[in-house]
């Protein structure tokens, strides 16, 4: 291992800390962007399948970057599941999947 002078070591440490800070802000931005409003999502999976593929992608790409990171993709589908699970039992029945059931009071 190469020994660094104190000034070089401090500079390297500062650069490493800056890189970690930038990475953490970037991840927070992606996680925040993945918060898709429930009212913009299709009511059912069947309704989503009737949409144009690029329209679905644009719903997930809230930052308008032209791509969908895995975090945004997964967050969108978790939101779809939550919206479709009308009785909130953690499962989708046939009627919920097709959008044939409404929320229970």
RANORTA-V566852 format. One record per pair of residues at least 12 apart in sequence whose C-alpha atoms are under 6 Angstrom apart, sorted by the first residue. I is the first residue (numbers start at 0). J is the second residue. Records with the same first field share a line. If there is no record, write none. Layout:
I->J, J
This chain:
32->61
33->71, 74
43->83, 96, 97, 98
44->96
45->97
83->95
85->102
